[in-house]
Amino acid sequence: MSNKEALVVALLVTFNAVALAADPRDRGFIRKGMHEGEVLFKIGKPDHEAFVKNFKGQPEEKTWAYFPHARDPQTLTILTLRSGVVAEIERKIAR
């Protein structure tokens, strides 16, 4: 295995370990003003992502949805990110 291949494998293992370590119960601790990277580190990748505004030269706006999970039951969490920063948080009971 070359050095490049070993590096890629090490990065993938590290990324997967961080992604698996995310606890869905931490979704309730996300606050406005947090950066996108902080959110990804704290609760992992969203279950669904949609772009609200994505025009050249304007700030990007998107929503991330986290579906209910056994460790965060019946709660749908929707984050609105503007320019990579959490602008709105919506937590709904989904039955």
Backbone as a chain_set.jsonl record, in Angstrom:
{"seq": "MSNKEALVVALLVTFNAVALAADPRDRGFIRKGMHEGEVLFKIGKPDHEAFVKNFKGQPEEKTWAYFPHARDPQTLTILTLRSGVVAEIERKIAR", "coords": {"N": [[0.843, -1.172, 0.0], [0.591, 2.173, -0.892], [1.809, 5.38, 0.308], [-0.081, 7.38, -0.17], [-2.457, 5.917, -0.482], [-2.637, 4.778, 2.071], [-2.996, 7.089, 3.593], [-5.491, 7.978, 2.634], [-7.129, 5.849, 3.468], [-6.805, 6.073, 6.248], [-7.949, 8.616, 6.687], [-10.608, 8.112, 5.896], [-11.402, 6.186, 7.796], [-11.198, 7.71, 10.147], [-13.088, 9.746, 9.602], [-15.471, 8.206, 9.401], [-15.592, 7.209, 12.019], [-16.057, 9.548, 13.486], [-18.513, 10.296, 12.358], [-20.15, 8.148, 13.112], [-20.127, 8.445, 15.824], [-21.799, 10.495, 16.466], [-24.466, 11.603, 18.421], [-27.895, 11.39, 18.314], [-29.448, 12.646, 20.272], [-28.157, 14.975, 20.821], [-29.083, 16.843, 19.094], [-30.847, 18.669, 20.127], [-29.235, 20.554, 21.267], [-28.195, 22.263, 19.442], [-27.527, 25.54, 18.39], [-28.487, 28.862, 17.309], [-26.23, 30.624, 15.216], [-24.144, 28.843, 15.265], [-21.539, 27.326, 13.378], [-21.544, 25.597, 10.234], [-19.688, 23.452, 10.138], [-19.354, 22.885, 12.87], [-21.876, 21.907, 13.487], [-21.99, 19.604, 11.869], [-19.938, 18.143, 13.077], [-20.957, 17.816, 15.661], [-23.568, 16.597, 15.433], [-23.594, 15.141, 13.099], [-24.044, 14.222, 9.561], [-26.836, 15.559, 7.704], [-30.111, 14.053, 7.23], [-31.51, 14.863, 5.06], [-30.98, 17.343, 2.588], [-31.605, 20.568, 1.321], [-31.477, 23.192, -1.052], [-32.308, 26.52, -0.599], [-31.744, 29.107, -1.478], [-29.443, 29.678, -3.973], [-27.724, 31.44, -5.566], [-25.377, 32.852, -7.745], [-22.997, 35.008, -6.359], [-24.541, 35.762, -4.215], [-25.402, 35.23, -0.75], [-25.459, 31.84, 0.267], [-28.278, 29.81, 1.006], [-29.644, 27.187, 2.818], [-31.45, 24.211, 3.817], [-31.283, 21.783, 6.37], [-32.394, 18.619, 7.207], [-33.127, 16.5, 9.887], [-34.261, 13.433, 10.511], [-36.677, 11.744, 12.685], [-35.291, 9.66, 15.238], [-34.37, 6.683, 16.995], [-33.068, 7.45, 19.336], [-33.826, 10.04, 19.529], [-36.71, 10.328, 19.553], [-39.694, 10.757, 17.587], [-39.163, 13.377, 16.831], [-38.624, 15.819, 14.503], [-36.019, 17.562, 13.184], [-35.199, 20.619, 11.821], [-32.859, 22.581, 10.271], [-31.962, 25.834, 9.256], [-29.55, 27.165, 7.263], [-27.587, 29.974, 6.665], [-25.192, 31.304, 4.668], [-23.453, 29.385, 5.686], [-23.923, 29.357, 8.41], [-25.927, 28.62, 11.25], [-29.157, 29.779, 11.102], [-31.838, 29.473, 11.683], [-33.79, 27.294, 13.726], [-35.825, 24.545, 13.875], [-37.859, 22.419, 15.6], [-39.951, 19.77, 15.432], [-42.717, 17.804, 16.496], [-43.157, 14.699, 15.183], [-45.413, 12.425, 14.197]], "CA": [[0.0, 0.0, 0.0], [1.387, 3.398, -0.981], [1.541, 6.379, 1.347], [-1.334, 8.061, -0.497], [-3.561, 5.002, -0.167], [-2.703, 4.669, 3.526], [-3.566, 8.338, 4.075], [-6.91, 7.968, 2.299], [-7.776, 4.882, 4.36], [-6.806, 6.658, 7.592], [-8.944, 9.689, 6.712], [-11.943, 7.503, 5.845], [-11.676, 5.571, 9.097], [-11.417, 8.804, 11.096], [-14.367, 10.384, 9.277], [-16.545, 7.296, 9.779], [-15.654, 7.142, 13.481], [-16.714, 10.763, 13.941], [-19.906, 10.255, 11.913], [-20.869, 7.161, 13.904], [-20.147, 8.859, 17.216], [-22.812, 11.527, 16.662], [-25.621, 11.153, 19.199], [-29.079, 12.154, 17.901], [-29.983, 13.454, 21.381], [-27.458, 16.264, 20.814], [-29.766, 17.759, 18.167], [-31.492, 19.702, 20.928], [-28.236, 21.5, 21.753], [-27.752, 23.121, 18.343], [-27.962, 26.917, 18.633], [-28.264, 29.842, 16.251], [-24.884, 31.179, 15.182], [-23.148, 27.782, 15.125], [-21.09, 27.137, 12.009], [-21.878, 24.334, 9.585], [-18.728, 22.438, 10.564], [-19.671, 22.52, 14.251], [-23.092, 21.088, 13.449], [-21.6, 18.3, 11.333], [-19.14, 17.443, 14.082], [-21.765, 17.515, 16.841], [-24.704, 15.69, 15.198], [-23.422, 14.37, 11.87], [-24.645, 14.665, 8.305], [-28.306, 15.564, 7.728], [-30.797, 13.018, 6.475], [-31.942, 15.494, 3.81], [-30.473, 18.703, 2.401], [-32.25, 21.267, 0.209], [-31.032, 24.566, -1.226], [-33.386, 27.497, -0.684], [-31.173, 30.11, -2.378], [-28.086, 29.334, -4.394], [-27.447, 32.29, -6.706], [-23.995, 33.339, -7.792], [-22.794, 36.338, -5.812], [-25.399, 35.993, -3.053], [-25.193, 34.231, 0.303], [-26.17, 30.573, 0.09], [-29.214, 29.443, 2.067], [-30.083, 25.8, 2.655], [-32.041, 23.585, 4.998], [-30.882, 20.426, 6.7], [-33.425, 17.924, 7.992], [-32.75, 15.301, 10.634], [-35.495, 12.69, 10.762], [-36.743, 11.118, 14.003], [-34.354, 8.563, 15.477], [-34.693, 5.983, 18.241], [-32.519, 8.2, 20.46], [-34.493, 11.351, 19.495], [-37.954, 9.847, 18.938], [-40.815, 11.605, 17.175], [-38.753, 14.767, 16.666], [-38.032, 16.215, 13.233], [-35.22, 18.775, 13.388], [-34.891, 21.299, 10.562], [-31.951, 23.713, 10.456], [-31.762, 26.7, 8.106], [-28.201, 27.724, 7.294], [-27.324, 31.079, 5.752], [-23.748, 31.53, 4.558], [-22.738, 28.407, 6.5], [-24.182, 29.581, 9.83], [-27.303, 28.279, 11.616], [-29.973, 30.982, 11.233], [-33.12, 29.086, 12.272], [-33.897, 25.913, 14.197], [-37.215, 24.148, 14.05], [-38.0, 21.035, 16.073], [-41.368, 19.442, 15.376], [-43.127, 16.448, 16.858], [-43.615, 13.994, 13.976], [-46.019, 11.13, 14.598]], "C": [[0.894, 1.243, 0.0], [1.011, 4.356, 0.154], [0.219, 7.101, 1.099], [-2.534, 7.189, -0.154], [-3.743, 4.871, 1.336], [-3.329, 5.923, 4.135], [-5.071, 8.38, 3.825], [-7.663, 7.027, 3.233], [-7.864, 5.455, 5.773], [-7.845, 7.771, 7.711], [-10.366, 9.134, 6.691], [-12.323, 6.871, 7.178], [-11.976, 6.636, 10.136], [-12.763, 9.456, 10.857], [-15.526, 9.497, 9.697], [-16.684, 7.19, 11.286], [-16.359, 8.366, 14.043], [-18.19, 10.731, 13.571], [-20.722, 9.276, 12.747], [-21.009, 7.589, 15.352], [-21.227, 9.902, 17.504], [-24.032, 10.94, 17.365], [-26.831, 11.997, 18.816], [-29.681, 13.013, 19.019], [-29.321, 14.824, 21.443], [-28.112, 17.267, 19.872], [-30.427, 18.91, 18.913], [-30.531, 20.768, 21.436], [-27.655, 22.376, 20.644], [-28.343, 24.515, 18.57], [-27.705, 27.786, 17.407], [-26.853, 30.394, 16.369], [-23.793, 30.124, 15.079], [-22.788, 27.646, 13.651], [-21.418, 25.727, 11.533], [-20.965, 23.195, 10.046], [-18.978, 21.962, 11.986], [-20.874, 21.583, 14.297], [-22.749, 19.688, 12.948], [-20.825, 17.492, 12.355], [-20.008, 16.967, 15.246], [-22.852, 16.48, 16.57], [-24.631, 14.935, 13.876], [-24.134, 14.962, 10.668], [-26.167, 14.631, 8.398], [-28.871, 14.398, 6.918], [-31.271, 13.551, 5.118], [-31.412, 16.92, 3.772], [-31.164, 19.32, 1.192], [-31.725, 22.699, 0.161], [-32.245, 25.464, -1.399], [-32.968, 28.588, -1.66], [-29.75, 29.691, -2.689], [-27.769, 30.092, -5.68], [-26.027, 32.817, -6.616], [-23.932, 34.772, -7.265], [-23.656, 36.67, -4.612], [-25.132, 34.923, -2.004], [-26.059, 32.991, 0.067], [-27.091, 30.339, 1.287], [-29.7, 28.022, 1.787], [-30.698, 25.301, 3.945], [-31.49, 22.173, 5.137], [-31.971, 19.827, 7.562], [-32.837, 16.677, 8.623], [-34.04, 14.618, 11.044], [-35.494, 12.093, 12.167], [-35.841, 9.884, 14.07], [-34.739, 7.918, 16.806], [-34.187, 6.742, 19.467], [-33.016, 9.649, 20.5], [-35.864, 11.112, 18.87], [-38.973, 10.948, 18.665], [-40.44, 13.062, 16.961], [-38.042, 14.959, 15.329], [-37.296, 17.532, 13.481], [-34.847, 19.348, 12.034], [-34.04, 22.53, 10.881], [-31.89, 24.509, 9.16], [-30.395, 27.345, 8.274], [-28.086, 28.823, 6.244], [-25.834, 31.371, 5.8], [-22.969, 30.619, 5.512], [-22.927, 28.551, 7.996], [-25.656, 29.27, 10.114], [-28.065, 29.575, 11.875], [-31.302, 30.674, 11.911], [-33.082, 27.614, 12.658], [-35.364, 25.631, 14.44], [-37.248, 22.683, 14.459], [-39.483, 20.756, 16.199], [-41.595, 18.013, 15.859], [-43.718, 15.831, 15.6], [-44.14, 12.633, 14.4], [-46.537, 10.407, 13.405]], "O": [[1.832, 1.347, 0.791], [0.022, 4.154, 0.859], [-0.516, 7.4, 2.04], [-3.517, 7.676, 0.404], [-4.872, 4.854, 1.826], [-4.106, 5.83, 5.085], [-5.838, 8.773, 4.705], [-8.73, 7.38, 3.735], [-8.901, 5.33, 6.424], [-8.545, 7.862, 8.72], [-11.235, 9.64, 7.4], [-13.458, 7.016, 7.631], [-12.908, 6.486, 10.926], [-13.508, 9.699, 11.806], [-16.482, 9.989, 10.297], [-17.804, 7.089, 11.786], [-17.164, 8.251, 14.967], [-19.036, 11.102, 14.385], [-21.88, 9.554, 13.056], [-21.923, 7.137, 16.041], [-21.536, 10.164, 18.667], [-24.563, 9.908, 16.953], [-26.794, 13.216, 18.98], [-30.354, 14.004, 18.738], [-29.866, 15.743, 22.054], [-27.724, 18.436, 19.858], [-30.549, 20.01, 18.374], [-30.967, 21.782, 21.98], [-26.724, 23.146, 20.884], [-29.52, 24.649, 18.902], [-26.835, 27.496, 16.586], [-26.341, 30.604, 17.469], [-22.634, 30.459, 14.833], [-23.638, 27.83, 12.779], [-21.551, 24.796, 12.327], [-21.439, 22.091, 10.313], [-18.834, 20.776, 12.281], [-20.891, 20.602, 15.04], [-23.173, 18.695, 13.54], [-21.034, 16.286, 12.485], [-19.826, 15.861, 15.756], [-23.05, 15.575, 17.381], [-25.535, 14.157, 13.569], [-24.737, 16.034, 10.733], [-26.729, 13.78, 9.087], [-28.205, 13.839, 6.047], [-31.414, 12.796, 4.157], [-31.395, 17.617, 4.787], [-31.296, 18.672, 0.153], [-31.55, 23.341, 1.196], [-33.106, 25.206, -2.241], [-33.728, 28.955, -2.557], [-28.959, 29.391, -1.795], [-27.572, 29.494, -6.738], [-25.545, 33.179, -5.542], [-24.712, 35.633, -7.673], [-23.522, 37.752, -4.041], [-24.684, 33.826, -2.338], [-27.233, 33.092, -0.287], [-26.734, 30.63, 2.428], [-30.109, 27.698, 0.672], [-30.503, 25.876, 5.016], [-31.264, 21.472, 4.15], [-32.422, 20.443, 8.528], [-32.14, 15.9, 7.971], [-34.818, 15.159, 11.829], [-34.434, 11.95, 12.777], [-35.66, 9.169, 13.084], [-35.37, 8.558, 17.647], [-34.811, 6.685, 20.527], [-32.661, 10.4, 21.409], [-36.155, 11.626, 17.79], [-39.089, 11.923, 19.407], [-41.328, 13.914, 16.913], [-37.006, 14.349, 15.06], [-37.897, 18.504, 13.939], [-34.256, 18.663, 11.199], [-34.443, 23.4, 11.653], [-31.779, 23.928, 8.08], [-30.114, 27.985, 9.287], [-28.444, 28.628, 5.082], [-25.286, 31.654, 6.865], [-21.954, 31.025, 6.078], [-22.191, 27.948, 8.777], [-26.53, 29.614, 9.318], [-27.69, 30.369, 12.737], [-31.839, 31.514, 12.634], [-32.429, 26.799, 12.006], [-36.053, 26.385, 15.126], [-36.731, 21.816, 13.753], [-40.189, 21.41, 16.967], [-40.761, 17.132, 15.65], [-44.662, 16.367, 15.019], [-43.391, 11.795, 14.902], [-47.078, 9.308, 13.535]]}, "num_chains": 1, "name": "protein.A"}
